[in-house]
Amino acid sequence: MSSRVEMHPGAWWVSRSRACIHNQHRVPEESTMHHSFRSLFTTTLCCALALGLAACDDDEVVDVPTQEASEAAITPAGLGMGDDWIEVEPGLWTRADVEGNQQFVGLGELGRLHAITSLEEVGAELEQLLAVEEREEVRRQLEELDAYITELRVSEPPPPAEVSPRCAPSLSTSVDAYPSSCGVSAKASASYSHCSNWGTVRTFAQATCGYETKSHTCGPKNGSPVSCSSNVSIVGQGPCKSYASAQINAPSVYIFQYDENFQRGACSDPGGTTGGLCGTCPAGKDCHCGDVCRAVGTICP
């Protein structure tokens, strides 16, 4: 009759050690001294094997964090961007700026996807302008923006950085899209420095009133330290919108912060005069389409 040994966690090394001890008696032809020495050696080896395997059974299992888990631990507050951000969905946070508009910041790989979506919306607005009237300047802005979006689509997540308390990265982003006199403005800045790693920074600003639009792009710039800034303003007939974004891509760091504004700045006082780039305009006129006083409601040429 054959016997069956049921194996269970922690029992394998016991079975192996018993087999070893049993094998030490299968040397009847050898001398007594040699037999004793070999028995002692075999028993010691098998016991060491048993203890080693038992120790493996008792080892604590350490969970290695995934890239997704590591990115989930990164927050705007942890990056020194302030503690007033509210997470609206994974990888995206928001807060109100001084004008009451919602600023957004995307972090990590999910933040990159939010950045693409944000810039695609800006591109769709430029396409609408071109559908009304083909303009070389607007076409150029759209081509630059499309190239930027393509770069974001094909870019890979930055590699992890070496952790060193004596060499933490210094980074800063700032965006502001806001109403200005008789129009709108936008400005953005980004900077990065590290003792051993290089970073890439980029900024973008756009301002549109009616069918007139202006934009400025800085970067991408690589280095350490490295910085970028963009600033645009426009005056004109509403509707108006301005947009500003700042990006940092570096080891263990991906930030895309942006701000949008849909308010056109006032340029008329109760007496009917305006200031700003036009100086003072008579009643019934305001400052738009550049620096010219035009009748209220006039479409820019």
C-alpha positions as CSV (number, residue, x, y, z in Angstrom):
1,M,0.0,0.0,0.0
2,S,1.4,3.3,-1.0
3,S,1.0,6.4,1.3
4,R,0.2,9.9,0.1
5,V,1.7,12.9,1.8
6,E,-0.5,16.0,1.7
7,M,1.7,19.1,1.2
8,H,0.6,22.4,2.7
9,P,2.3,25.7,3.3
10,G,5.2,25.3,5.8
11,A,5.3,21.5,5.5
12,W,7.6,21.1,2.4
13,W,10.8,21.8,4.3
14,V,9.8,19.3,7.1
15,S,9.4,16.5,4.5
16,R,12.7,17.4,2.9
17,S,14.5,17.4,6.2
18,R,13.1,14.0,7.1
19,A,14.1,12.6,3.8
20,C,17.6,13.8,4.3
21,I,17.9,12.3,7.7
22,H,16.6,9.0,6.4
23,N,19.3,9.0,3.6
24,Q,22.1,9.3,6.1
25,H,21.6,5.6,7.1
26,R,22.2,4.3,3.5
27,V,26.0,3.9,3.9
28,P,26.5,0.6,5.7
29,E,29.7,-0.2,3.6
30,E,31.8,2.7,4.8
31,S,34.0,2.8,7.9
32,T,32.5,3.8,11.3
33,M,34.5,7.0,11.5
34,H,33.7,8.0,7.9
35,H,30.1,7.0,8.5
36,S,29.8,9.2,11.6
37,F,31.4,12.2,9.9
38,R,29.2,11.8,6.8
39,S,26.1,11.4,9.0
40,L,26.9,14.5,10.9
41,F,27.6,16.5,7.7
42,T,24.4,15.3,6.1
43,T,22.3,16.0,9.2
44,T,23.8,19.5,9.5
45,L,23.2,20.3,5.9
46,C,19.6,19.2,5.9
47,C,18.9,21.1,9.1
48,A,20.4,24.2,7.6
49,L,18.2,23.8,4.6
50,A,15.2,23.3,6.7
51,L,15.9,26.4,8.8
52,G,16.5,28.4,5.6
53,L,13.3,27.4,4.0
54,A,11.4,28.0,7.2
55,A,12.8,31.5,7.4
56,C,11.6,32.1,3.8
57,D,8.1,31.1,4.9
58,D,8.3,33.7,7.6
59,D,9.5,36.6,5.4
60,E,7.3,39.7,5.3
61,V,5.8,40.4,1.9
62,V,6.7,43.9,0.8
63,D,4.3,45.6,-1.7
64,V,6.2,47.5,-4.4
65,P,4.2,50.6,-5.4
66,T,3.1,50.8,-9.0
67,Q,3.7,53.9,-11.1
68,E,0.0,54.7,-10.8
69,A,0.1,54.5,-7.0
70,S,3.2,56.7,-6.9
71,E,1.5,59.3,-9.1
72,A,-1.6,59.2,-7.0
73,A,0.5,60.3,-4.0
74,I,1.6,63.4,-5.8
75,T,-0.5,66.5,-5.1
76,P,-0.3,70.2,-5.8
77,A,0.3,70.8,-2.1
78,G,3.1,68.3,-2.0
79,L,4.8,70.2,-4.9
80,G,4.6,73.5,-3.0
81,M,1.8,74.9,-5.2
82,G,-0.5,75.7,-2.3
83,D,-3.1,73.8,-0.3
84,D,-6.2,75.4,-1.7
85,W,-6.5,72.9,-4.7
86,I,-9.5,70.6,-4.9
87,E,-9.2,67.3,-6.8
88,V,-12.0,67.0,-9.3
89,E,-10.9,63.7,-10.9
90,P,-7.8,61.6,-10.9
91,G,-4.8,63.7,-12.1
92,L,-6.7,67.0,-12.1
93,W,-7.2,69.7,-9.5
94,T,-8.8,73.1,-9.5
95,R,-9.0,76.3,-7.6
96,A,-10.5,79.8,-8.2
97,D,-8.2,82.7,-9.2
98,V,-8.6,86.3,-8.1
99,E,-11.1,87.0,-10.9
100,G,-13.3,84.0,-9.9
101,N,-12.2,81.9,-12.9
102,Q,-11.3,78.2,-12.4
103,Q,-7.6,77.4,-12.7
104,F,-6.6,73.8,-13.3
105,V,-3.5,71.7,-12.8
106,G,-2.8,68.3,-14.2
107,L,-0.2,66.1,-12.6
108,G,1.5,62.9,-13.8
109,E,0.4,60.7,-16.8
110,L,-3.3,61.5,-16.2
111,G,-2.5,65.2,-16.1
112,R,-0.9,64.9,-19.5
113,L,-4.2,63.6,-20.9
114,H,-6.0,66.5,-19.3
115,A,-3.5,68.9,-20.9
116,I,-4.1,67.5,-24.3
117,T,-7.9,67.9,-23.9
118,S,-7.5,71.5,-22.8
119,L,-5.3,72.5,-25.7
120,E,-7.6,70.7,-28.2
121,E,-10.4,73.0,-27.0
122,V,-8.2,76.0,-27.8
123,G,-7.5,74.6,-31.2
124,A,-11.2,74.0,-31.9
125,E,-11.8,77.7,-31.2
126,L,-9.1,78.7,-33.7
127,E,-10.7,76.4,-36.3
128,Q,-14.0,78.2,-35.8
129,L,-12.3,81.6,-36.5
130,L,-10.8,80.2,-39.7
131,A,-14.2,78.9,-40.7
132,V,-15.5,82.5,-40.7
133,E,-12.4,84.0,-42.4
134,E,-9.1,82.5,-43.5
135,R,-6.3,84.5,-41.8
136,E,-2.6,83.8,-42.1
137,E,-1.9,84.7,-38.5
138,V,-4.7,82.5,-37.1
139,R,-3.6,79.6,-39.4
140,R,0.0,80.0,-38.0
141,Q,-1.3,79.9,-34.4
142,L,-3.3,76.7,-35.2
143,E,-0.3,75.0,-36.8
144,E,1.9,75.8,-33.8
145,L,-0.8,74.5,-31.4
146,D,-1.3,71.3,-33.4
147,A,2.5,70.7,-33.2
148,Y,2.4,71.2,-29.4
149,I,-0.5,68.8,-29.0
150,T,1.3,66.2,-31.2
151,E,4.4,66.4,-28.9
152,L,2.3,65.8,-25.9
153,R,0.6,62.8,-27.5
154,V,3.9,61.0,-28.3
155,S,5.8,62.1,-25.2
156,E,6.7,59.4,-22.7
157,P,6.3,59.8,-18.9
158,P,9.5,61.2,-17.4
159,P,11.7,58.7,-15.6
160,P,11.9,58.5,-11.8
161,A,14.4,60.8,-10.1
162,E,17.0,59.7,-7.6
163,V,15.8,60.5,-4.1
164,S,18.2,62.8,-2.2
165,P,17.3,65.1,0.6
166,R,20.2,67.3,-0.3
167,C,19.1,67.6,-4.0
168,A,15.4,68.3,-4.2
169,P,14.1,70.0,-7.4
170,S,13.1,73.6,-7.3
171,L,10.1,74.3,-9.5
172,S,7.5,77.0,-10.1
173,T,4.5,77.6,-12.4
174,S,2.2,80.6,-12.6
175,V,-0.7,81.2,-14.9
176,D,-3.2,84.0,-15.1
177,A,-5.9,84.7,-17.7
178,Y,-7.8,87.9,-16.9
179,P,-9.9,90.8,-18.2
180,S,-8.0,93.9,-19.1
181,S,-9.0,97.4,-20.3
182,C,-11.4,96.9,-23.3
183,G,-10.2,93.4,-23.8
184,V,-8.4,90.4,-22.2
185,S,-4.9,89.4,-21.2
186,A,-3.0,86.2,-20.4
187,K,0.4,85.4,-18.9
188,A,2.3,82.3,-17.8
189,S,5.7,81.3,-16.4
190,A,7.5,78.1,-15.6
191,S,10.9,77.4,-14.1
192,Y,12.9,74.3,-13.0
193,S,16.2,73.6,-11.5
194,H,17.9,70.5,-10.0
195,C,21.5,69.6,-9.0
196,S,21.8,66.7,-11.5
197,N,18.6,66.3,-13.6
198,W,17.5,68.4,-16.5
199,G,13.9,69.5,-17.0
200,T,11.8,70.8,-19.9
201,V,9.6,73.9,-19.5
202,R,7.0,75.5,-21.8
203,T,4.5,78.3,-21.6
204,F,1.6,79.4,-23.9
205,A,-0.7,82.4,-23.8
206,Q,-3.6,83.4,-26.0
207,A,-6.0,86.3,-26.1
208,T,-9.0,86.6,-28.4
209,C,-11.7,89.3,-28.9
210,G,-14.2,88.9,-31.7
211,Y,-12.2,87.5,-34.7
212,E,-8.9,88.9,-33.6
213,T,-6.5,86.7,-31.7
214,K,-2.9,86.8,-30.4
215,S,-0.8,84.1,-28.9
216,H,2.7,83.5,-27.7
217,T,4.6,80.3,-27.1
218,C,7.9,79.9,-25.2
219,G,9.8,76.6,-25.4
220,P,10.2,73.8,-25.1
221,K,13.4,74.7,-23.3
222,N,15.7,72.1,-21.7
223,G,18.2,72.5,-19.0
224,S,18.8,73.2,-15.3
225,P,18.1,75.9,-14.4
226,V,15.6,76.7,-17.1
227,S,12.6,79.0,-17.4
228,C,10.0,80.3,-19.8
229,S,7.4,83.0,-19.9
230,S,4.5,84.2,-22.2
231,N,2.4,87.3,-22.1
232,V,-0.3,88.6,-24.5
233,S,-3.0,91.2,-24.4
234,I,-5.7,92.3,-26.9
235,V,-8.5,94.9,-27.0
236,G,-11.5,94.5,-29.1
237,Q,-15.2,93.7,-29.4
238,G,-16.6,90.8,-27.4
239,P,-16.9,88.0,-27.0
240,C,-13.5,87.8,-25.6
241,K,-11.5,84.9,-24.1
242,S,-7.9,84.5,-22.8
243,Y,-6.0,81.3,-21.9
244,A,-2.6,80.7,-20.2
245,S,-0.7,77.5,-19.6
246,A,2.6,76.5,-18.1
247,Q,4.2,73.0,-18.3
248,I,7.2,71.3,-16.5
249,N,8.4,67.9,-17.6
250,A,11.3,66.5,-15.6
251,P,12.3,63.2,-13.8
252,S,9.4,62.3,-11.4
253,V,7.7,65.6,-12.2
254,Y,4.9,66.4,-14.7
255,I,2.9,69.6,-14.2
256,F,0.5,71.2,-16.6
257,Q,-1.3,74.3,-15.2
258,Y,-3.8,76.4,-17.1
259,D,-6.3,79.2,-16.6
260,E,-9.2,80.5,-18.7
261,N,-11.0,83.8,-18.7
262,F,-14.2,84.7,-20.6
263,Q,-14.7,88.3,-19.2
264,R,-13.9,91.4,-21.3
265,G,-12.5,94.3,-19.3
266,A,-14.6,97.4,-19.0
267,C,-13.4,100.5,-20.9
268,S,-16.3,103.0,-20.5
269,D,-17.2,105.1,-17.5
270,P,-20.7,106.5,-16.8
271,G,-19.8,109.6,-18.7
272,G,-19.1,107.7,-21.9
273,T,-15.3,108.1,-22.0
274,T,-12.8,105.3,-22.1
275,G,-9.2,105.0,-21.2
276,G,-6.6,102.4,-21.8
277,L,-4.6,102.2,-25.1
278,C,-7.0,104.6,-26.8
279,G,-6.7,107.4,-24.3
280,T,-10.2,108.9,-24.0
281,C,-13.0,108.0,-26.4
282,P,-16.1,110.1,-26.9
283,A,-19.5,108.9,-25.8
284,G,-20.9,106.0,-27.9
285,K,-17.5,104.7,-28.8
286,D,-15.1,102.4,-27.0
287,C,-11.5,101.1,-27.5
288,H,-11.2,97.9,-29.5
289,C,-9.7,96.4,-32.6
290,G,-6.2,97.6,-31.5
291,D,-5.9,101.1,-30.2
292,V,-8.7,102.8,-32.1
293,C,-11.8,104.4,-30.7
294,R,-14.7,102.8,-32.6
295,A,-18.5,103.0,-32.4
296,V,-19.8,100.5,-29.8
297,G,-20.7,97.3,-31.6
298,T,-18.5,97.9,-34.6
299,I,-17.0,94.6,-36.0
300,C,-13.3,94.7,-36.3
301,P,-11.9,94.9,-39.9
